[in-house]
């Protein structure tokens, strides 16, 4: 796809994040299975359902624009996940595994927060009011997922310090 306008860039980034969300629906169950903490497993399982909802919302955004929903390969999300998988192969104890999973999941959330924040801004600038509303809802959920991971990581560290 040739990108010659903000609209083109907006669509390209939607396709990028659509790929990423679909990719994550396959990777989150792997992270959940690797988690040792029941709280962390539950967090991953709940976020998997949210991620499936994010995919559906992106399809609504594409529909609101009159564009077919399709993904554009996202090397960034593939790299974040690949790095997480490599790290997990090197860790050999349960608590460190969970710490690595939390950190990796936060890296994913930060990527998504950046993308969704940008998409909301561009949708607003381009006059795509419905798309901006839908994307803003997902952005809020991604921020909340990051906050939950942060709290879980801090609680785990505080527990260890006590």
C-alpha positions in Angstrom: 0.0 0.0 0.0 1.3 3.4 -1.0 0.9 6.0 1.8 0.4 9.4 0.4 -2.0 11.0 3.0 -3.0 10.9 6.6 -6.0 8.8 5.6 -3.7 6.2 4.0 -1.5 6.2 7.1 -4.6 5.8 9.3 -5.8 2.8 7.4 -2.3 1.3 7.3 -2.0 1.7 11.1 -5.5 0.2 11.5 -4.3 -2.8 9.5 -1.2 -3.1 11.6 -3.1 -3.1 14.9 -5.7 -5.5 13.4 -2.9 -7.9 12.7 -1.4 -7.4 16.1 -4.7 -8.1 17.9 -5.3 -11.2 15.9 -1.8 -12.4 16.5 -2.2 -11.8 20.3 -5.4 -14.0 20.4 -3.0 -16.8 19.5 -0.2 -15.8 21.9 -2.1 -14.8 25.1 -3.1 -18.4 25.8 0.5 -19.4 25.6 1.4 -16.7 28.1 -1.5 -17.8 30.4 -0.3 -21.4 30.3 3.3 -20.3 31.2 2.1 -18.3 34.2 2.5 -19.8 37.6 0.4 -17.3 39.6 -3.3 -17.9 39.5 -3.9 -14.1 39.5 -1.7 -13.7 36.4 -3.4 -16.6 34.6 -6.8 -15.0 35.3 -5.5 -11.7 34.1 -4.3 -13.2 30.8 -7.6 -15.2 30.4 -9.7 -12.0 30.9 -7.5 -10.0 28.6 -7.8 -12.7 25.9 -11.6 -12.1 25.9 -11.0 -8.3 25.7 -8.6 -8.8 22.8 -11.2 -10.8 20.9 -13.5 -7.8 21.5 -10.8 -5.5 20.3 -10.7 -7.5 17.0 -14.4 -7.1 16.6 -14.2 -3.4 17.3 -11.5 -2.9 14.7 -13.8 -4.7 12.3 -16.5 -2.2 13.2 -14.0 0.6 12.5 -13.2 -0.8 9.1 -16.9 -1.1 8.3 -17.5 2.5 9.4 -14.9 3.5 6.8 -16.3 1.2 4.1 -13.1 -0.7 4.0 -12.5 -4.5 4.2 -11.0 -5.6 7.5 -7.5 -7.0 6.8 -4.2 -7.1 8.6 -0.9 -5.7 7.6 2.0 -7.7 9.1 3.3 -6.0 12.3 7.0 -6.7 12.8 6.9 -4.7 16.1 4.4 -7.0 17.9 6.1 -10.0 16.4 9.4 -8.8 17.8 8.0 -8.0 21.3 6.4 -11.5 21.5 9.5 -13.2 20.1 11.7 -11.5 22.6 9.3 -12.6 25.4 9.4 -16.2 24.2 13.2 -16.2 24.1 13.4 -14.7 27.6 11.0 -17.3 29.0 13.2 -20.1 27.5 16.1 -18.8 29.7 14.2 -18.4 33.0 14.2 -21.4 35.3 12.1 -20.5 38.3 8.4 -19.7 38.8 8.5 -16.3 40.3 11.0 -15.0 37.8 8.9 -16.5 35.0 5.9 -14.6 36.2 7.9 -11.4 36.5 9.1 -11.9 32.9 5.6 -12.5 31.7 4.3 -9.4 33.4 7.1 -7.3 31.9 6.5 -8.8 28.4 2.8 -8.2 28.6 3.4 -4.6 29.6 5.6 -4.1 26.6 2.7 -5.4 24.4 0.2 -3.1 26.2 2.5 -0.1 25.8 2.8 -0.8 22.1 -1.0 -1.0 21.8 -1.6 2.1 23.9 0.7 4.0 21.6 -1.0 2.7 18.5 -4.6 3.3 19.8 -3.7 6.7 21.1 -2.4 7.7 17.7 -5.4 6.2 15.9 -7.8 8.1 18.1 -6.0 11.4 17.3 -6.0 10.7 13.6 -9.6 9.5 13.5 -10.6 12.7 15.2 -8.5 14.9 12.8 -9.9 13.0 9.8 -13.5 13.4 11.0 -14.1 9.7 11.6 -16.2 10.3 14.7 -17.6 6.8 15.0 -14.1 5.3 14.6 -12.6 7.6 17.2 -15.3 6.6 19.7 -14.7 2.9 19.1 -10.9 3.2 19.3 -11.1 5.4 22.4 -13.0 2.6 24.2 -10.2 0.1 23.3 -7.5 2.5 24.3 -9.1 2.8 27.8 -9.1 -1.0 28.1 -5.5 -1.3 27.1 -4.5 1.3 29.7 -6.5 -0.5 32.4 -4.8 -3.8 31.4 -1.4 -2.2 31.8 -2.5 -0.8 35.2 -3.6 -4.3 36.3 -0.2 -5.7 35.2 1.6 -3.0 37.0 -0.4 -3.5 40.2 0.2 -7.3 40.0 3.9 -6.8 39.5 4.1 -4.3 42.4 2.1 -6.6 44.7 4.4 -9.5 43.8 7.5 -7.4 44.6 6.0 -6.0 47.8 5.1 -9.5 48.9 8.7 -10.6 48.3 10.0 -7.6 50.2 7.8 -8.4 53.3 
